[in-house]
Structures are given as structure tokens and as C-alpha cells.
Amino acid sequence: MPALIEALKDEESRVRHAAAATLGLVGPEATAAVPALTAALRNKDAWVRLAAATSLERIRPGAKEVVSVLIELSKDDDGEIRLGGTEALKKIDPAAAKKAGIR
């Protein structure tokens, strides 16, 4: 797992994305990755942010620290990013999704 956490800092966005997505597949056992995934929520690449948010949801269901980023993602120009952000937000914090106008 340390190699995946380190890969979240790689200069290649697809490596960062793959690391973030893979950490989510580990599930709750990947709690050591939560700080690095939380930092990845501010990554310049929207796909990395989305993978990090989705992984945090899988590792820590109800992770409120991702709500603001998911709201941003739910308004992204890219439809897939928008859908992913919306779906994750509805799972993590349905009240915040409703407040943001997401049904």
C-alpha cells in the first residue's frame, strides 16, 4: 500500500488516477491512505479528484470531508465526471446533494 500512496504524487495523471482508484478497491483496510487521498481531492486533474473521492467513500463511507469536492465535481463540464461526482455525493451525504439541487 505505501507504493500506491506514493503513486498519488506521481507527475503522470494516469498513474495518480490508477493509484487513487486502486486504493478504493482495497476498501476499509486502506485507512492509512485516507490523508493522501484527501490531499488528492485537490489534484489539478478532475479524474484523479473523482477517483480519490470515490475511494474515500469506499474506505470511509459517509466521509464528510469530500462533500465540497463532490459538489464541485457534480458541476464539471465533463458529463462522466459530473455523473460520478453526483452519484458519490448522493451516497456520502444525501442531504448535501439535495441542498445542492441534485436529485
Backbone hydrogen bonds, N-H to C=O, Kabsch-Sander energy under -0.5 kcal/mol:
donor,donor_aa,acceptor,acceptor_aa,energy
5,I,1,M,-2.3
6,E,2,P,-2.4
7,A,3,A,-2.0
8,L,4,L,-0.8
8,L,5,I,-0.8
9,K,6,E,-1.9
10,D,7,A,-1.5
13,S,11,E,-0.5
15,V,12,E,-0.5
16,R,12,E,-2.0
17,H,13,S,-2.8
18,A,14,R,-2.2
19,A,15,V,-2.4
20,A,16,R,-2.5
21,A,17,H,-2.7
22,T,18,A,-2.5
23,L,19,A,-2.2
24,G,20,A,-1.2
25,L,21,A,-1.0
25,L,22,T,-0.5
26,V,22,T,-1.0
27,G,23,L,-0.9
29,E,26,V,-0.6
30,A,27,G,-2.6
31,T,28,P,-0.9
33,A,30,A,-2.2
34,V,31,T,-1.5
37,L,33,A,-2.8
38,T,34,V,-2.7
39,A,35,P,-2.0
40,A,36,A,-1.8
41,L,37,L,-0.7
41,L,38,T,-0.9
42,R,39,A,-1.7
43,N,40,A,-1.9
46,A,44,K,-0.6
49,R,45,D,-2.1
50,L,46,A,-2.6
51,A,47,W,-2.3
52,A,48,V,-2.6
53,A,49,R,-2.5
54,T,50,L,-2.7
55,S,51,A,-2.3
56,L,52,A,-2.6
57,E,53,A,-2.0
58,R,54,T,-1.7
59,I,55,S,-2.5
60,R,56,L,-3.4
63,A,60,R,-1.3
64,K,62,G,-1.1
66,V,63,A,-1.5
67,V,64,K,-1.6
70,L,66,V,-2.5
71,I,67,V,-2.3
72,E,68,S,-1.8
73,L,69,V,-2.7
74,S,70,L,-2.2
75,K,72,E,-1.5
76,D,73,L,-1.7
82,R,78,D,-2.8
83,L,79,G,-2.6
84,G,80,E,-2.5
85,G,81,I,-2.8
86,T,82,R,-2.3
87,E,83,L,-2.9
88,A,84,G,-2.3
89,L,85,G,-2.3
90,K,86,T,-2.4
91,K,87,E,-1.5
92,I,88,A,-2.6
93,D,89,L,-2.8
97,A,93,D,-2.1
98,K,94,P,-2.4
99,K,95,A,-2.4
100,A,96,A,-1.8
101,G,98,K,-1.7
102,I,97,A,-3.1
103,R,101,G,-0.5
